[in-house]
Amino acid sequence: MSDMIEENRMIEERSFLHWPAGFLIVRAVWILMQISLVFFSACAGGEGGGGGGPAGLTLNSVTFTPSSVPRGSTQSFTAFFDFSAPDDNLNGGRFNWIYQGHPYSASLPEGLAGQTRGSISLSLPPIPLSSTTGSISIPTSIQDRTGNMSNSVYVTITQI
């Protein structure tokens, strides 16, 4: 009988109810972090090189001319890029870029119906440049008429 009482006492001592509150909080936070990691890993999509957006929309080889511009000016650029659009839905799409936190967009040229690959030269509207001197990295992407986004490709300009 005394063995059984001793065993019950040992089980009670190991019970989580007797663990310090700090340990329980740390353990709960760790469990929530693990669940969050699994959730966000399942939901996260990546930008960058690779296969493009959900429709296989891919942007390649983006350049801006001029590539060297006076800082603090208002500047127009011409974007040159290659694309792949297996779903043939770039007609009515957009070219997007972000210059130092400010998003800009331009309509893709008409006449892209039926094209699943190609090269485009696109005149972009003038934008105000910052007074920063040096290299500026600009993320670019294309969006088809149904809203699918391509991968992001970075283009670098130099402000002098």
N, C-alpha and C positions, 0 to 999 in steps of 0.2 A: 504494500500500500504506500509506504513512504517513497518507494521508487517512482510510483505513478505521480505522486504529489510533486516530487522533484522534477520529473519530466514535464509536467504541466507548467511549473514555474519557469523552466528554461524556454519553453515555447512562448510563454507570455513575454519574456525578456527579449526574444528575437522578433516579436510582433512589431509591425511598422508603427503602431501607436506609441511605442516607447522610443522611436527614433527621434533625434533632435529635429525641431521644426526647420532649421536651416538646411539640413540634408534633404528633407522632403521638398522644400522649395527648389533647391538646386536640381533635384531629380525630375521634378515636374517641368522645369524650364528646359532641361536637356531633352525630355520626351517631346515637348512642343517644338523644339528646334529640329528634331529628327523628322517629325511629321511635316513641318514647314518645308524642310529640305526636299522631302519626297514630293510634296505638292508642287513646289515651285520648279523642280526639275521636270516634272511631268508637263507643266504649263508653259515653261519658258521656251521662247523661240530665239534663235540666234540671228544676229545680223553679221555681216562680214562676207568673206569670200564665199565660194561654194555655190550651191544649187539654186539660189534665188528664193523667191517667195513661194506660196502655196501652188501657184499655177505654173511653176517652173520659170518664172520671169527672171531673167538674168541680165545684169548690167556689167559691162567690161570696158577696160581701157579708156577711162574718162580723162580728158584734158580740157583745160580752160585756156583760151587766148584772149588777151595777152596773159602771160604767166607772171610777169613782173609789172607791178602797178604802183603809182604814187599813193602813199598812205594818206588818209584823211580826205581823199577825193571821192567823187561819185563815179562809178565805173560800170561800163557794160562789158560783158564777156560773151564769147562764143564758146559753147560746149561741144566737144566732139566725143562721141562714144559709140561703142558697139553694143548690140543687144541680142537677146534670144527670147522669143515670146511664143512658145509652143501652142498656146491657145489662140493665137492670132487676134488679140484684142487690145492692141496698143492704139488703134485709131480712137481718138478722144481721150488719150491718157495724158499724164503729166510727168515732167522732169522736176525733181525736188532737190534742194540743197539747203544746207544750214551754214550761214556765215556768222561765226562768233555768237551763237545762241539764237540768232534770228532766222526763222524758216522763210524760204522763198520757193516759188513754184512758177513754172512756165508750161504752157500747153505744148504737147508734142505736135509736130507738123501734121496736117491733114494728108491723107493718101497712104496711111500705113496699113489699111485694110488688105489682108491677104499676105502680109509680110510676117514671117516667123523668125527671121534673122536679118540683121543689117547693120548699117552704120548711119549715124545721124549727125548733122551739123545743125546746131540750134542757137539762134541769137537769144540771149537772156536779157531781161530788162535791167536797166541801171540800178545799182544798189549803192548806198553810202558805205564807204570803207572806214574802218577805225583808224586811230592814229598809231596803232601798233606797228613797229618796224620788225621785219623778219618774215619767216615762213609761217603761213597760216594753212592749217589742214581743214579741208571742207568736205564733210560727208555728202554724198550724192546718192540718189536712187531714182528709179522710175516707177510709175504707178499706172496700171492698166485701167481701162474704162470701167471695170467692175470693182475697182478698189484694191486689187492685189498689189502688194509692194514687192519690189525686187530686193536683192541683196544691196548692201551699202558699199560704195567704192569711194575712197578718199582721193581728192585731188589737192595738190599743194600749189598755192600761189605765193609769190614773194612781194612784200610791201616794202618799198624803199622811201 
